[in-house]
Amino acid sequence: MPIERLIARVRYFPTRFRVAEDDSSATERLLALMAGIPIGGKQVHDANIVATMQVYGVRRLLTHNARDFARFSHLITVVPLV
């Protein structure tokens, strides 16, 4: 994909969707999740997604990796993408 097209697509995204950025609030929530749920290695990335979701009040996650988020099912609704 040409870089110009990629840049245009990235700029288009926030005009159609609310972008939830991980900031210091999300980091604090991530640390709280890590203190309460056994998380390690690559699972930290999943936990960061959940922490950011919680800060922004996003309750459902559509994902190809539903099993990766099973440990967070008491906090979010995981919707398998099929």
JONORRA-V476554 format. One record per run of one state. SS is the DSSP state (helix for helix, strand for strand, loop for the rest). FROM is the first residue (numbers start at 1). TO is the last residue. Records with the same first field share a line. If there is no record, write none. Layout:
SS = FROM-TO + FROM-TO
This chain:
loop = 1-2 + 17-23 + 37-42 + 57-59 + 64-65 + 73-76 + 81-82
helix = 3-16 + 24-36 + 43-56 + 66-72
strand = 60-63 + 77-80
